[in-house]
Amino acid sequence: MHRTYREKKRVTVAGSSPAGLAVNERSGAAYATDLANDRIIEITPRAKTPRLIPAGDGPLSIALSRDGRTAYAAGQADGALSLIDLRKGVVTKKVPTGAGALSVTTDPASGRALVANRTDATVTVVDPHKGTVVKTVTTGANPNHVTTAHCMAYVVEKSGSGPEGQDALRRFPVGR
């Protein structure tokens, strides 16, 4: 199959400040956080215009639930994880995680959401079904990104606090 990698469609939302991105692989819908306007921009394959969905305060990063019905947005300004019902287009719950919530990911095995809180130097593990914090893990200074694989969380620390001034990578089990 020959691919040209040409742009098929460009979507522009005036005054927006896109920061994070997640794609629902089942539906093809793309979701971008709009940091400047405290919302998510939803673009679906068949929609003629984007849908604008409220999010937390200063949404920077976004992840989706396993079924793609819920978005999780890390709010840098409010230090919280917003749980967003994508069908209804509303925030159903805000879970405080820590100052400088910067990055969010989900663990496919447990369904938990993890938030890297840059200012607090922590990662918060959230049970999105209960809307509660499961645990908070202290990291090195300035955790910048979190991701999961095989029930382990991996955190990039942009602190330069290693023995030779290097940044660090930390890992810990997510649990069930």
N, C-alpha and C positions, 0 to 999 in steps of 0.2 A: 504494500500500500504506500503510495506516494503522499507525503505530507509537505505542505508548503509553509506551515507555521505563520500564516497571514492572519492578521487581526480580522475577526468576523464582525464584531460589534463593539463600539465604544460607548460607555455610559458615563455621563458627567453629571454631577450633582453640584450646582452652584453653591459656593460658600462652605463646602464640606472640607474636612481634614481627615481623610482616611488613614488609619494607622494599622489595625490588625485585620487579618483575613482568615476565613474558614469556608470550606466548600463541602456541601452535602453531596457525597459521592453517589447516593441513590437517586436524588432528584435533580442534581446539577445546579441547585441554587447556590449562589455565592453570597456571603455575608461579610461586610466590612464595617469595622467600628468607625464612627465619625467623632473624633476626639473633640472637635470644636463645638459640636451641637448636641452632645450627649445622646447619641442615637446609633442605631445600626442601619446600614443601607443594605437592603435585600434585592438581589438581582436574580430572577429566575429565567430559565431558557425561553419561556413563552411570553413573559411580561413585556409590554411595550415601554413601561416606565418603572423605575425602581420604587420599592415600598420603603418607607421610613418608619422605623420601629423605635420607640423610646428605650433607652438603656440607662445605666447608672451614671454617676458624675465623673466625667473624664474617662470614658471607656477607651482602653488602649489595645487590649488583646481580647480575642474571642475564641471560643471552642464550642463544639456541638455535642449534645448527648448522643448516645449510641443510636437511638431511633431518629435523630435529627429533628425532633419536635421542640427541643429546648436549647437555647443558646446560653452560654455562660460568658459574661463580660467582666473583665477585671477593671475596676474603676480606680484610676490612679488618684483622682482628686478626693474621693470619699473613702478610700481604703476598704472597699467592699467588693464582693462578688455578687453581681446581679444575675438572677435566674429569670430568663425571659421566655415566655410561652410564645413560640413563633406563629402558631395558628391564630391566637387571639391578638398578638402584637402588643403584649403588656409585660411589665416586670411583675412577677408573682412574688418575689422575695429578694431581699438584700441581706447578705450574710457578711458582717464585718470580718475582715481577714487581717488587716494591718496596713500601716501607712505605706503609701507608694505602691499599691497593688499594680504590678506591671505586666505580668505574663500569666496566662491561664492555659491549662491543658486538662485533658481527661484521661483516666486510666480505663482502657476498654474492659479489663477483667472485672474490676469492682464497680465501675460506673462513677467513681468519685472524681471530683474536680480538684485540681491543685493550683494554688495561686502563689506566685513569687512576689513577696512584699519587699521592694528594694530598700525603702527607708528603714523598716523595722528589722531587716536582715533575717527574714523568716520565710518559710513556705508553709502555707495553711492548706490542710487537707479537709475538704468539705464533702459531706454526704448530701447531695442535691435533693434526694427524695425526702429527707427529713428537714433539709434546710439548716443543718447544724454543722459546726466545726467538729471534726473527728480528732484532729491533733494539729499542733503547730510545731514545726521543726526549725530549730535555730540553724542558720547557715553562716557562712562567712559574710563579710561586708558586701553590700550591693548585689544581691542576687538579681540577675538580669533576665533570665529565661529559664523556664522549666518545661520538661517533656517527660513522657513515660514510655517504657518498653518492658515487657515481660514482668509486670508487677513491681518495677523499680522506677523511682523518680530520679531524674538527672537534672542538676541545677548548675547553670553557669554563674559564677561569681566574678563580677567585674571590679574586683577590689585592688588588684595588684599587690595583695598581701602575702603572696607565696615567698619562699626563701630567697628567690632572686627577683622579686618584684613582679612575678607573673600572676595572671588571673588563674582561677581554679575551677575545677569541675567536681561537684559533690554528688553522691548518690545515696539513696536510702530506700528501704522497702515501703511500698504504698500500703500494703495490708488489705484485708477484705472486710 
